[in-house]
């Protein structure tokens, strides 16, 4: 009787979209316990107003102003609120659908009145587990809307620059604001890459020094998965920045193109490092398998040497252990001690031979 192993049932969040009308807002993320919060920065070169919008309807007040506005929305599970702000800013339903679909691949869509950009924000939690969070940008004439799954991001430096008017961010338009936000995300990629590099170097040193732990193969496999996740999140962003750099959308001014080109250069550097670390991970796995093979060979070598030493001794003991009546040496008074001496000399000679051959 053959027992069939029951296959593990796997489900996907994308099944929520199957059969739905295009443009239906369905949140596919895991962070459903976060509250909804709308953060607003409205500024000119000379002044800034920072506030938290208690009513999502207040966001419409910043749409047609002469100032530049950054509205940051935290909490994608509240799809009704996302739909409300989308109606206020005339955002296409398919764009809103992509905003709450956290499995969306990084991309850029160009519309007549705005640009829509999706990318992945990466950071490590307190346990050094990599966290990938989707961030969506809607760039308008004088505003930037950002949508995040939950509180906590890499934009604190941008907030400080806005508050204290550091640099040129308060003197330029919304296209520069989106550049600054994307640049903050890309700069954080370098810390992710640096951490990955340190992990790989530690594992490499451990394998080279021969102090590998029993579960080091699991760590290598987990690290390989991390690199694949990072690669999947970062690589499409090059295409996005390249389209912005080479495009002629009226919302992107020529003076800002140079800054986006700098982001593209950073992405090339990050991508090259990812490719290098990916090759190193495969090398680590090969090194681990080689280490296991070498340990097995050492064990087999010791067992082989022991067998080689004891084979002639066993042969001599077998000859004189036979039950024949007429064995000449049986009557010799010192025959037992002579046999032990011969066996001892043979043992020492074999040890000396193996030592000379550097097999021991």
N, C-alpha and C positions, 0 to 999 in steps of 0.2 A: 504494500500500500504506500503510495507516494503522497506525502503531505505537501500541499501547496502553501507557500508563505503569502499571507495576505498583504497586498501592497498598501503602503501608507497613503492615505487620502490627502491630497494636497489641494488647497484652495488659493485663490488669488483675489485681491481687493478689486482688481479690474473687472471681475464678474459683475460688480454693481452697475457697470455701464452697459452691460449687454442688454440690448433691446430698448434702451432709453432713447428719448427724443434728443437729437443733437442740440447742445446748449443747455442741457439739464445739469444743474449744479449738484454734484455728489462728492462729498469729502471722502478721500481714500486714505487719509493718514491715520496715525495711531494716537496722536496727542489730543484726545477728545475732552480731556478734563481741564483744559486751559480756558481762562476767561477771555472775553472779547475786549480789546483795547485799541483805541485809535489815538496815535501820537501825531502832533502837528507842529511843524516849524514853518512859520511864515516870515520872510525876511527881505530886506533890501540891503544896499551897501551900508546904510547908516543905522538901521534899527532891525530888531528881530523880536518876534512874538512866539513864545513856546507855550503850548497848551496840550491838554488831554481832552479830546472831544467826548463829552458824555452822551451826545446824541449824534448818530451817524448822519442825520440830515444837515448838521452844521457844516459838513465838508463842502457843500455846494457853494458856501459863501466865499471860498478861496479860488473858485474856478476862473473867474474873469478879472481878478485883481491884477494890478501892475507889478506886484511883488512876486517873488518866487516862493512856492509852497512845496514842502515835503510832508506828505501824509503817510504815516507808517501804520499798517493794520496788522495786529497780532491776533491770531485765532481763526483759522480757516474753517473750523467746524460750523461756525455761524453763517451758513450759506445765505440765509435771508438778508443779513446785513451786507454781505459781499454783493449780493444782487442789487441791493438798494443803492450802494455807492456806485455800482456799475451803471445804473440808470441815470444817476446824477451826472456822470461824466461821459455818458453815451458810449460805453464800452460794449463791444460786441459780445453776445451771449457765449460764443465759442471761446472767446478769450477768458471770460469768467469761468467757464468749464475747465479750462486748462489751469487756472489759478488754484482751484480747490482740488485738482487732480495731482497729488503729490508724486505720482510716478511719471510725470511728464518729463520727457527728454529736454535738456537745455536747447532753447531755440530763440529765434527772433521773428516777429511778424510785423510787417509795415502796413499801417493804415493811413488814411488821408490826414487825420488830425492827431494821431499819436503813434508811438512805437511800443510794442509789447515784447519784453525780454524775460525769459525764464532761465535761471541758473541755479546751481547747487552751492549752498554754504556749508563748509566743512569745519569741524572742530572736534577736539577730544573732550570727553567728559572726565570726571574725577578719577575714574578707573582706567583711563587711557584707552577707552573704547571709542572708535571713530563714530561720529554722528553726522549724518547727511541730512540737511534740511533745505527744502525748496524755498527759493525767494523769487518772487515775480515783480517786475518793474513795468509801470505804465508811464511813459514819458509824453507829456503834453507841452503846449507852448510855454506855459509858465508854472508847471507843476510836475512833480514826480510822485506817483503812488507806488508804495511797496507793500507786498503782502507776504507775511510770514506765518508759519504754523503756530509758533508760541513765542513767549518773551525770551530775550536773550539772543544777542547777535554779535556781529563784529563791527558795528557802526558807531561805537562809543567815541572813537577818534573824530568821526565826522560831526557828531553832535557837539563836541568840544570846539572844533573849528568854526562851527556856525555860531556858537554862543559868544566866543571871544574874537570873532572875525579874524581868525588866523589864516594867512595865505590869501588867495584870490577867490575863494569859493563864494563869498558874499557879493562880489562884484561882477559875477558872470551869471549866465542864464541857467535854465533847468538842465540843459544838455551837459553842462559841466558838473552839476549836482549828481546826475546819474553816473557820470564818469567816476566821480569821487566814491560813490557807493560801490560800484563794481570793482574799483581799484582796491577798496578795503577788503572785499571778498577775496580777490586774487592775491593780495599781500598775505592774507592768512593761509593761503595754500602753501606758502614757503615754510611756515611753521609746521604744517602737516608733513610736508616732504622731509623736513629736517628730523622730525620725530621718527618717521619711517626709516630714514637712513641710519639713525642711532640704533634702532631695534635690529636692523639687518647687520650692522657692524658688531653688535654684541653677540648675536647668534653665530656670526662668522668666527669671531675670536674664540667663542666657546667650543666650536667644532674643531678649530685648528689646534687648540691647546689640549684636546682630548678629554675635556671635562663635560661632555654633553649629558644632559639629563635624560631620563627615560621618556619624558613627554615632549622633547624638543621638536619631534616631527609634527606634533599637533600645533605647536607655536609657529613653525614654518608654514604650515598649511593655512592657519588663521591670518598670518601676515600676507600670504599670497592673495587671499581673498580681500584683505584691506586694500592692497595695491590695485586690484582689479576694480573695486568700488570707486577708488579715487580716480583711476584712469577713465572709467565710464562717466564720472561726473565732470571732469575737467576738459577732456579732449573736445567735446562739441562746442565749448566756449570759444575756441579759436575761430571756428567758422562764424560765430556771432560777431565777434569783434572785427573780423575781416570784412564782413558785410557792412558794418557801421563805418569802418575806415574807408572803404572803397565806394560806399553808397553816396547818394546825393539827396538824401531826405532833407526837407526844409527845416526840420527841427534840430538837426545837427549842423552847427556852424563850423566854418572852415578852421577857425582858430582852435577849436576843440579837437579836431581830427588828430593833431599831433599827440594829444594826451591819450587818445584811444590807441594810437600806434604804440605808445609806450606799454600799455596793457598787453598788447599782442606780443611784444618782445618778452614780457614777463611770462606769458603763457607758453611761449616756445621754450624758455628755460625750464619751466616746471615740467613740461611734457618730456623734454630730454632726460631730466632727472628720473621721472617715472619709468621711462624705458630702461634706463640704466639699472634702477632698483628691481625692475621686473626680471631682467636678465640675472641679476645677482641672486634673486630668490630661487630661480630655477637652478642656479649653480649650488646654492645651499642645499637644496634637496638632493642633487647629485652627490654633493660632498657627504651628506648624511648617509646615503645609501652606501657610499664607498667606505665610510667609517664603520658601518655595521658589517660590511663584507670583510674589512681588515680584521675586526675583532673576531669574527668567525674563523678567519684564516689562522689567527694566532692560537685560538683554541684547538683547531685541527692540527696545527704544527706541534703543540705540546703533546697532544694525544698520540700523534704519530711517532714522536721521539720516544715517549714512554713505551709504546708498543715495540719499537725497534730495539730498545734496550732489553726488554723482557722476553723477546722471542728466542734469542739464543740461550738465555738462562732457563726458560721453560723447556727448550729442547734437551738440554743436559739433564734437567730434573726428570724429564719424561723417559730418557734412556735408562737412567738408574732406578727408575720407579717401576720398571717392568718385572713381572713375576717369573722370570726364568731361573732355573736352579743353578745353571753353570754360567756365572758372570765372573770373569777372572778378578776384577777389582773388589768383589765382595769379601774376599779373604784377606785383603791387604789391611794391615792394622791401621794405617793412617789414611785410608782411602776417602773417608768422609771429609777429613780436614783438607785433603788435597782438592777434592771436588769444590768445597766452599771457597778455597783460595783461587782456583781457576775461575769460578763464577765472579768473585770479587774483582779479580784482575780484568776480566772481560767487561765488567760493569764500568770500571774506572777508564779503561781504554776507549770504550764507546763515548763516555762523557767527554774525554779529552778530544776525541775526534770531532764531535759535534760543536764543541767550544771553538776549536780551531777553524771550523767551517763557518763560524759565527751564526750557527743555527740556534744557539742558546744565549 
